[in-house]
Each structure stands twice: as structure tokens, then as C-alpha cells.
Amino acid sequence: MLLVALGRVLQQVGADDGVVPAVHVRVALLLGQDRVVVVGAPAQRPGGRPAVTAIRHGRDHRGVDDRDVLYRRVAADLREAVAGGVYGSDGRLPAEAALAEHYGVSRGTIRQALALLRAGGVVTSRRGTRRVVLGATPAQSFAELHSFTAWARSIGEEPGGVLESLTVRPGDQEELARLRLRADSQVYAALRVRTLSGRPVMIERTTYPPRVGEIVARLPADTVSYTERLLDHGIVFADAEHTIDLAFADPDDARLLGCPEGAALLRERRRTTDPAGRPVEWSEDRYLPGTVAFTVHNSIATSTLSRLRSAAQQRGQ
């Protein structure tokens, strides 16, 4: 079956006195199955102590107070423990009080660290309970607009990109509409394989308007981040609209990702605009299962999550 509606993987964070809760959304592809968070037992080291490493704060060798970055150190240590399977997939972290005691920091610092992990899709929670580990699949948050390269580096992976082809051709109807180009316009179409620490994980099919594509065409074939190089030329990626669904591997996907033709892939379609609202790219990215998950934070104040009918359903109307 196709990727389930995003609403089916909502995890309620909690609310007080009738206030509508915020929701934390985790989208993952498990070849036609819903991915749900299952609470497991907290991992502990021998002796029953939480599997954490104490981090002390104070002043560094220059006499600078490092308390303002302490929560990031705690978050990094917990992230490493989660990635190493210390707590198990879908287990629970120790309680805030236990973490604060073990790290020798305040509960406020622990809350900041946990908020950072939640934004990165590492953990979720329900108010009043311990944080639930969301598993080992790297998560990419929509809370901020990051390129694949920036996201990969943020989780400790080495990003890579191999350009398979770059062609200049007439745009199709959808490309012209997404990029707001005239009917007779040419587009620059790039096909790239993206890697994490040398492992192929995604096929990136990106279409650029001529003003951007002309710059892309001059970049070296082994350029890792087009976004960074385009920024050097004054092209700023400011806003993006994302649509996530399921696609099936075509011959190019199968050849470049090493998966069977027809295999299910997680697809993200994205239109990005500059600060003036002008489109700078229209992209379709296809990820291998288990290589990436996306997180969205949604609240009563701001909601960017919507459900769309599939193209097949729309044609059936």
C-alpha cells in the first residue's frame, strides 16, 4: 500500500486544562507499513544506573563560562548513546531528574538538551513521562530549512554527491508551473546520487530556472553542495514547500541506488523560493527505505502540515 497519511503517525505531546496540544510528527517508510512508536524498557548499565556519561561545566582554559553551550554537550552525548543503541530502538530515556543528577547539571539544562533532540527527531515525549527514543533512522526536521549537505553534517555523516547528468531542455507542464516560467522556457535538469558517508541513499532530480541553472552548469561535477555554491552567487534558498509520498523505483533509481526496479522509495517533492518569493528549484528526491525520516513540529499557533489527495484519487474524481 502507499505511504499512509501523515496524520496516522502523529504522536500527541500532551496538554493542560483543555489546551490543544502540539503534535510531533515522524514520517518513516517501512515498505508499506505504518511506523509507530512503541514504548520499551529504559536501557541501563550494570548496577541500574542510567547509561549516560557525566559532563561537568564551569569555565574553559580561557576563563569563558560555557554554561550557555552545556545543553548542546548533553544533547550530543545523548544523541551518541541513542545512535549506539544504548537505549534500544523505541525505548525510553531516564527521567529528567536522573539525567540532571548524572550529568551534574540543572533540570533546565536537561530540558534544553531534550528539546534539541526532539527538534532533530531523536526523541519524542508525552508530558509527564520519560522521553521515547524514535529509533536509529536519521531524521531531518522541517523546523528549519536545511540542505541535504547541512543536515548530513549535523548528524555526523559525510555528505556526498555524484552528478549523473545535467541537461538543458524544454520544461514540462508541471516544471514550468512550479518554476513560474513561460510556456516556451528552457530548464536545467540535474540528476544526482546523494550519499551519506559513501553510502548511496537518495536520487535527486532537480530542475532549475535558467538564471540558476546557468550557475549550476559551471560548477564542478563533484560539487557536494549546490546550495552553498549558489549562495556564493547570491542565490538564497529562503522558503520551501514539501510534499512527501511514495514512489516506485524506475530503472535509473534501481541502477544508481542498487535496489530492485519497482521497489518502494520515500519521495519528497520540494519547491524552494528566494527571499523575494521567486522559485529557485523544483526537486524530486527519492530515498531508500530506512535511510532517512522527516519530522514536523505542529501546533495550534502554526500549522504547516496538510493532507493532500493522491494524484490517482484526483484523477478518479
BELJO-V185325 format. One line per field, one symbol per residue. phi: phi as a letter, one per 20 degrees, with the letter a starting at -180 (. if undefined). A space follows every 10 residues. Layout:
phi: ???
This chain:
phi: .fgfggffdf dfepbclnff ffcddcdbdc lndfdcedfd fffcegnneg ecdfcdcrce fenefdffdf ffffffffff fffemgemfm ecfffgffff ffemcfffff fffffffffe meccacgncf fefenefgdd eefcecfgff fgffdneefb bcfeabcdbf feffffffel dffefecddd dcedcdlnef cbdddcddfg fefffgfefg fegfcfgfff ffdnededcb ddcdbdcdge gfgffeemdf fnffcfdddb ddcegenefd acccdcdfgn ebcdccdcbf fccddbdcff fffffff
